[in-house]
Amino acid sequence: MTWQEGISKCQETGGEMVAPSSVEENNYIFSKTFDHNMWINCHDLEIEGQWDCTPDNGGYRNWNMYEPDGGEREICVELEIETGQGRWQDNACLDEDQVICKSKEVLATQAS
């Protein structure tokens, strides 16, 4: 699903797309990935290069080497699994990824 579809899917289930706020949370989310990158709720939609995460994650970032690198064409963020480290990369919001939703109770994954 696209990044926006992921936002909507999480809201439909009473949660929100996750935005990791610590190494521990990032590692937990990474441990729940399957065979595809996961969208997280970070973007630079409003100001290029100013990355916003919802909910506010206290400024935590886990960028992969040479990321972010997409300029105005890659404005959404995914947790990338190919390196095996759960690092972040910016990507086009219309790409298809999986999403992980966070509720007050539990993290739940939604396959695309």
Secondary structure, DSSP 4 states (H G I P E B T S, - for coil): --HHHHHHHHHHTT-EE----SHHHHHHHHHT--SS-EEEEEE-SSSTT--EESS--TT---BPTT-S--GGG--EEEE--TTSS--EEEE-TTS--EEEEE-SS-EEEE--
